[in-house]
Amino acid sequence: MNNEETYLKLQYSENTIAHMASRLLAAYVTSAQLTPSNESELIDRSVRLAIKLAYTADKLIESDNENSE
């Protein structure tokens, strides 16, 4: 990224995925797996895994709103 300020306006679900991905990435940092050479790869992997987790949760968990029909 460059030095210009960047502003994002994420939708609720995008924000949730970004939050999940940040926690996954933090686990890579904590376990010393993140290096400058694999940073982009681990960011991508974290986001993809967060999406997979969210999709799976959506399939397996029925919320109260989905039950009220």
C-alpha positions, 0 to 999 in steps of 0.5 A: 500500500502507499502512504495515502490515507485509505478509507473503507466503508464495509458492509456488516458481513464484510466487517465481520469477515475482516474481524474474523480474518484479523484474528486468524492472522493474529494466530499466524503472528503469535505462532511466528509463521508470518514473515515479510515474504509470506505476509500476502499469502497468509492474509489471503489464507486468513480471509478465505478461511474466515469466509469458509467459516462464516459460510459453514456457520450460516449453513449449520446454524439456524437463527431465530429470524430464520425460524420465524416463518 
